Amino acid sequence: MSTTTIRLPEELKARVAAAAKRAGTSTHGFILEAIAEKTAQVGRRADFDAVAEERYARIASSGKTVPWQEMRGYLEERLAGKKVKRPVARKLAR
């Protein structure tokens, strides 16, 4: 395992130490967990962005989409536990 040095302002260092104590862990462990969480968050965001870009490219190339009102109604029915037919994407008038 390699070593990395970070410089923290005293105020942040004190806040980290207090948060680590409340969490029942060491400052070192708290910082490692924070770095791991942030790294995972950035990875999830990159995955989300990639899916969004792919979906938008599909909409742009086909010109087909589902109007929000239809999709909202579909989702509300699903949340209510009802069996509903999925809306079909179609070209919309511009």
Summary of the structure (lengths in Angstrom):
residues: 94
radius of gyration: 23.2
end to end distance: 57.6
largest distance: 59.7
contacts: 163
relative contact order: 0.07
helix: 66%
strand: 4%
